Amino acid sequence: MNLDKFFSAKSIAIVGVSPEPAKVGHIIFSNFIDAKYGGSVYPVNPHIDKILGRKSYPSVLDIPEKVELAIIAVPAEASLKVVEQCGKKGIKDIVMVTAGFREVGNYELDRKLEKLLKKYRIRCVGPNCLGCFDAHTGLDTLFLPRSRLQRPGKGGIAFICQSGAVGSATMDLAAKEGYGFSKFVSYGNAMNVDETDILEYFGKDPQTRVICMYIEGMRDGKKFLRTASKISEKKPVIAIKGGVTSEGGRAILSHTGSLAGSAEVYFGAFRQAGVTKADTLQELFNYARIFDKSICACGPRIQVITNGGGYGILSTDSIIKSGLVMAKPSAMTLKELRRRHPKVVTSNPIDLLGDASTQMYRDAIELCLNDRNIDAIIVITLYQTPRLGTDVVGSIIELNKLSKKPIITVSTGGEFTRILKMEMEKNGIPSYDYPDEAVNSMKQLVEYCRGKGICK
Amino acid sequence: MNLDKFFSAKSIAIVGVSPEPAKVGHIIFSNFIDAKYGGSVYPVNPHIDKILGRKSYPSVLDIPEKVELAIIAVPAEASLKVVEQCGKKGIKDIVMVTAGFREVGNYELDRKLEKLLKKYRIRCVGPNCLGCFDAHTGLDTLFLPRSRLQRPGKGGIAFICQSGAVGSATMDLAAKEGYGFSKFVSYGNAMNVDETDILEYFGKDPQTRVICMYIEGMRDGKKFLRTASKISEKKPVIAIKGGVTSEGGRAILSHTGSLAGSAEVYFGAFRQAGVTKADTLQELFNYARIFDKSICACGPRIQVITNGGGYGILSTDSIIKSGLVMAKPSAMTLKELRRRHPKVVTSNPIDLLGDASTQMYRDAIELCLNDRNIDAIIVITLYQTPRLGTDVVGSIIELNKLSKKPIITVSTGGEFTRILKMEMEKNGIPSYDYPDEAVNSMKQLVEYCRGKGICK
């Protein structure tokens, strides 16, 4: 399904732009103004003449130009008439923000909308959704004010989200953490554009490196399985399923009106399709971070380098519990490291101790990168120790750029640490707060890369 | 064991204060100066006359006053002589920051130190440790500069930590998140003051509400079991065990020289002693947050109130998976809520929908607080929605103050959200990032409160 217009339409009508600033249509329109969107944007409201200095149109039929995308934010009762007008105007793509359909038991309105969409061959994202966001083009139908929800910069993470809140709040958090997005869709009731259609489209999207999904229900499991299997060969797909318990499943009915289905069937499908399963939102975001930034790991043998012994021990426990393997660095690596830094604990973990210096990190990482017994490196940098120069960040970034093995980092701390973590992140290295987050994310990377034929 | 002097000594000697600012002794001394510590602080270094404008003493024996606590930060070889002098001076409490004992295989030095401590009846925190921090008195032996490791404010969380890095980095993070501490000890090799001695002392400490522990090894399990059982009746004890795998256990030997022991034995002891087990550092901190701030939950029946449907569903899944129970609010509660706000989804979760207002939250929470079918409430507030006033924070704080049930919150987001979360935290309500963090923390609270006879 060609969804180009949902992310880069050249002319857009927003139907239901109220003069009241807290109303949905108003926020959507002002987001386009604020973002200085590169296409024509037409506000539609028959009761006013002007809005934010722009001419308001009585209906989409009155817009002089061809319209490529309509965003509909009128009450449910009024929405069918608007869709009819869109059809007559020849608009083929609409985002239906309006709620009040299947999810509140209004099945009749549902059927009528479906019929109209069929009649005019309209692709519809929604109803009951936030719609679409594209960090690269600036198209943004999210009715959440920019002052409250920070939009992420341009990047490689895409999010397909049945629930608006789950996706948008995560995107807001990701933006704060310095992560860039490619595209975002909240598709709500999935009337005739569903998760799989969007997945397929994102699979081909050159800006998208990793695809995150939050799924409540699915109408066509086979279609998903077929598509996801294909896409996951090319780029990682991470999915979290809402309603994996029967109690959670019941709550879905009043949310997006979907049928939750059996969790086991979903998990089986994820496995079969090579989709990475996340059990929590935090996992979803953590996995997206490593997939977005890291190169493939060619095996499960992990080396830990640390300046805090306890962190080394907790990382080791976590690696073993996750099913990854503690690498056994070669005798040469350890001997050379000991020669250069006699006090260092040379095994795995390599413990550079509390007086670790940047040079010690450089040497340890470099030796491990050249050691064929090691597939990936988790570097723990606790920036609180007085001897460690802040240039350790630059050194690790530099080594990572030349590296053929993934390097990820762990640092826990306050403001001083936060700034250095951001620097690390901005330069392509995930910096997790806790050892187990890093290890479990690395585990997913190793699993994903396995059998992809990327390594020799 | 009376450990008063480790946290509020009136006269302190710091032995090994180098003029070089990055050296351990220097940092410790300047931390006391910066904190304007309320007692006398004497730097000791025979090679200099003055340091930071203060007279330096050749040895502790030259200090004119009685010394209550010595902090020793000289190299291992020189440390025994210093301890001998401390003994002669009549100092009964020392913090031995110095490393280079058992943990590097130097068992002989270990034995000599032990003998000396016995001879002079000296209590020793360390060696190979960061030592002590008291947020209330300002006593602070941590050799981590304040510019790099933020000290937390006064509060109720205590941390007993065998590894210096684990505790101090977590404390730094906690300080950033607005959490206050009572006391902190990194006790390293646990020569003659061990985790149980400190636990017992913290058990009696009126400023300490919750005790966190990071344990690598233990010499006297029975003593721990006996003490922890007693303390956990009065205040929650949360413990994380490092080295729960055999690989992790091996790493411990070169860290604090402890024997890791069988994880199952530890976990069994935790269970038996009423100690809350954390599997990760994040769990440890998350559990401390709810124990620090919340009143007891009198049962496992949880009500979820949300303005994001997907968050409600994920919370429900998490509650069921954790073994907690979804509360069944009374018909009266739901009827009254429906009467006031007809569009709201009234069951559990209560979904106030994307246009939730502060009044809707107030009404929903108030009704649930008065509902005898509900033991605790998880309130999800996604602040990104345009209709939700920021006064919702104040309203929840107000309701929580009068409440006899624990209320905790969940909010995910960027900068706008972060500020409101901090406001919530500052006023006694934990505000987690993700639903499962809140649910799993609530689970620990419910477990801890069970059978304590606090509820009728």
HADDOCK unambig.tbl for C-alpha pairs under 7 A between the chains (distance, minus, plus):
assign (segid A and resid 22 and name CA) (segid B and resid 386 and name CA) 5.76 0.50 0.50
assign (segid A and resid 22 and name CA) (segid B and resid 387 and name CA) 6.35 0.50 0.50
assign (segid A and resid 144 and name CA) (segid B and resid 384 and name CA) 5.93 0.50 0.50
assign (segid A and resid 144 and name CA) (segid B and resid 385 and name CA) 5.62 0.50 0.50
assign (segid A and resid 144 and name CA) (segid B and resid 386 and name CA) 6.10 0.50 0.50
assign (segid A and resid 145 and name CA) (segid B and resid 386 and name CA) 6.48 0.50 0.50
assign (segid A and resid 148 and name CA) (segid B and resid 384 and name CA) 4.94 0.50 0.50
assign (segid A and resid 148 and name CA) (segid B and resid 416 and name CA) 5.44 0.50 0.50
assign (segid A and resid 149 and name CA) (segid B and resid 384 and name CA) 5.48 0.50 0.50
assign (segid A and resid 149 and name CA) (segid B and resid 414 and name CA) 6.83 0.50 0.50
assign (segid A and resid 150 and name CA) (segid B and resid 414 and name CA) 6.44 0.50 0.50
assign (segid A and resid 163 and name CA) (segid B and resid 309 and name CA) 6.85 0.50 0.50
assign (segid A and resid 163 and name CA) (segid B and resid 310 and name CA) 5.28 0.50 0.50
assign (segid A and resid 165 and name CA) (segid B and resid 308 and name CA) 5.26 0.50 0.50
assign (segid A and resid 165 and name CA) (segid B and resid 310 and name CA) 6.61 0.50 0.50
assign (segid A and resid 166 and name CA) (segid B and resid 310 and name CA) 5.86 0.50 0.50
assign (segid A and resid 166 and name CA) (segid B and resid 311 and name CA) 6.36 0.50 0.50
assign (segid A and resid 169 and name CA) (segid B and resid 412 and name CA) 5.42 0.50 0.50
assign (segid A and resid 169 and name CA) (segid B and resid 413 and name CA) 5.06 0.50 0.50
assign (segid A and resid 170 and name CA) (segid B and resid 412 and name CA) 6.51 0.50 0.50
assign (segid A and resid 170 and name CA) (segid B and resid 413 and name CA) 6.40 0.50 0.50
assign (segid A and resid 172 and name CA) (segid B and resid 413 and name CA) 4.79 0.50 0.50
assign (segid A and resid 172 and name CA) (segid B and resid 414 and name CA) 4.97 0.50 0.50
assign (segid A and resid 173 and name CA) (segid B and resid 412 and name CA) 6.40 0.50 0.50
assign (segid A and resid 173 and name CA) (segid B and resid 413 and name CA) 4.20 0.50 0.50
assign (segid A and resid 173 and name CA) (segid B and resid 414 and name CA) 4.59 0.50 0.50
assign (segid A and resid 175 and name CA) (segid B and resid 414 and name CA) 6.84 0.50 0.50
assign (segid A and resid 176 and name CA) (segid B and resid 414 and name CA) 4.98 0.50 0.50
assign (segid A and resid 176 and name CA) (segid B and resid 415 and name CA) 6.63 0.50 0.50
assign (segid A and resid 242 and name CA) (segid B and resid 313 and name CA) 6.04 0.50 0.50
assign (segid A and resid 242 and name CA) (segid B and resid 314 and name CA) 5.67 0.50 0.50
assign (segid A and resid 243 and name CA) (segid B and resid 313 and name CA) 5.92 0.50 0.50
assign (segid A and resid 243 and name CA) (segid B and resid 314 and name CA) 6.81 0.50 0.50
assign (segid A and resid 243 and name CA) (segid B and resid 317 and name CA) 6.11 0.50 0.50
assign (segid A and resid 244 and name CA) (segid B and resid 317 and name CA) 6.13 0.50 0.50
assign (segid A and resid 245 and name CA) (segid B and resid 317 and name CA) 5.40 0.50 0.50
assign (segid A and resid 245 and name CA) (segid B and resid 320 and name CA) 6.96 0.50 0.50
assign (segid A and resid 247 and name CA) (segid B and resid 316 and name CA) 6.56 0.50 0.50
assign (segid A and resid 248 and name CA) (segid B and resid 313 and name CA) 5.04 0.50 0.50
assign (segid A and resid 248 and name CA) (segid B and resid 316 and name CA) 5.17 0.50 0.50
assign (segid A and resid 248 and name CA) (segid B and resid 317 and name CA) 5.17 0.50 0.50
assign (segid A and resid 251 and name CA) (segid B and resid 313 and name CA) 5.95 0.50 0.50
assign (segid A and resid 252 and name CA) (segid B and resid 313 and name CA) 6.65 0.50 0.50
assign (segid A and resid 255 and name CA) (segid B and resid 309 and name CA) 5.68 0.50 0.50
assign (segid A and resid 280 and name CA) (segid B and resid 436 and name CA) 6.89 0.50 0.50
assign (segid A and resid 281 and name CA) (segid B and resid 434 and name CA) 6.79 0.50 0.50
assign (segid A and resid 282 and name CA) (segid B and resid 434 and name CA) 6.83 0.50 0.50
assign (segid A and resid 308 and name CA) (segid B and resid 165 and name CA) 5.24 0.50 0.50
assign (segid A and resid 309 and name CA) (segid B and resid 163 and name CA) 6.81 0.50 0.50
assign (segid A and resid 309 and name CA) (segid B and resid 255 and name CA) 5.64 0.50 0.50
assign (segid A and resid 310 and name CA) (segid B and resid 163 and name CA) 5.26 0.50 0.50
assign (segid A and resid 310 and name CA) (segid B and resid 165 and name CA) 6.61 0.50 0.50
assign (segid A and resid 310 and name CA) (segid B and resid 166 and name CA) 5.84 0.50 0.50
assign (segid A and resid 311 and name CA) (segid B and resid 166 and name CA) 6.35 0.50 0.50
assign (segid A and resid 313 and name CA) (segid B and resid 242 and name CA) 6.02 0.50 0.50
assign (segid A and resid 313 and name CA) (segid B and resid 243 and name CA) 5.91 0.50 0.50
assign (segid A and resid 313 and name CA) (segid B and resid 248 and name CA) 5.04 0.50 0.50
assign (segid A and resid 313 and name CA) (segid B and resid 251 and name CA) 5.92 0.50 0.50
assign (segid A and resid 313 and name CA) (segid B and resid 252 and name CA) 6.63 0.50 0.50
assign (segid A and resid 314 and name CA) (segid B and resid 242 and name CA) 5.65 0.50 0.50
assign (segid A and resid 314 and name CA) (segid B and resid 243 and name CA) 6.80 0.50 0.50
assign (segid A and resid 316 and name CA) (segid B and resid 247 and name CA) 6.57 0.50 0.50
assign (segid A and resid 316 and name CA) (segid B and resid 248 and name CA) 5.17 0.50 0.50
assign (segid A and resid 317 and name CA) (segid B and resid 243 and name CA) 6.09 0.50 0.50
assign (segid A and resid 317 and name CA) (segid B and resid 244 and name CA) 6.12 0.50 0.50
assign (segid A and resid 317 and name CA) (segid B and resid 245 and name CA) 5.40 0.50 0.50
assign (segid A and resid 317 and name CA) (segid B and resid 248 and name CA) 5.16 0.50 0.50
assign (segid A and resid 320 and name CA) (segid B and resid 245 and name CA) 6.96 0.50 0.50
assign (segid A and resid 384 and name CA) (segid B and resid 144 and name CA) 5.90 0.50 0.50
assign (segid A and resid 384 and name CA) (segid B and resid 148 and name CA) 4.94 0.50 0.50
assign (segid A and resid 384 and name CA) (segid B and resid 149 and name CA) 5.48 0.50 0.50
assign (segid A and resid 385 and name CA) (segid B and resid 144 and name CA) 5.60 0.50 0.50
assign (segid A and resid 386 and name CA) (segid B and resid 22 and name CA) 5.76 0.50 0.50
assign (segid A and resid 386 and name CA) (segid B and resid 144 and name CA) 6.09 0.50 0.50
assign (segid A and resid 386 and name CA) (segid B and resid 145 and name CA) 6.49 0.50 0.50
assign (segid A and resid 387 and name CA) (segid B and resid 22 and name CA) 6.32 0.50 0.50
assign (segid A and resid 412 and name CA) (segid B and resid 169 and name CA) 5.41 0.50 0.50
assign (segid A and resid 412 and name CA) (segid B and resid 170 and name CA) 6.50 0.50 0.50
assign (segid A and resid 412 and name CA) (segid B and resid 173 and name CA) 6.40 0.50 0.50
assign (segid A and resid 413 and name CA) (segid B and resid 169 and name CA) 5.07 0.50 0.50
assign (segid A and resid 413 and name CA) (segid B and resid 170 and name CA) 6.41 0.50 0.50
assign (segid A and resid 413 and name CA) (segid B and resid 172 and name CA) 4.80 0.50 0.50
assign (segid A and resid 413 and name CA) (segid B and resid 173 and name CA) 4.21 0.50 0.50
assign (segid A and resid 414 and name CA) (segid B and resid 149 and name CA) 6.82 0.50 0.50
assign (segid A and resid 414 and name CA) (segid B and resid 150 and name CA) 6.44 0.50 0.50
assign (segid A and resid 414 and name CA) (segid B and resid 172 and name CA) 4.98 0.50 0.50
assign (segid A and resid 414 and name CA) (segid B and resid 173 and name CA) 4.60 0.50 0.50
assign (segid A and resid 414 and name CA) (segid B and resid 175 and name CA) 6.85 0.50 0.50
assign (segid A and resid 414 and name CA) (segid B and resid 176 and name CA) 5.00 0.50 0.50
assign (segid A and resid 415 and name CA) (segid B and resid 176 and name CA) 6.66 0.50 0.50
assign (segid A and resid 416 and name CA) (segid B and resid 148 and name CA) 5.44 0.50 0.50
assign (segid A and resid 434 and name CA) (segid B and resid 281 and name CA) 6.77 0.50 0.50
assign (segid A and resid 434 and name CA) (segid B and resid 282 and name CA) 6.83 0.50 0.50
assign (segid A and resid 436 and name CA) (segid B and resid 280 and name CA) 6.88 0.50 0.50
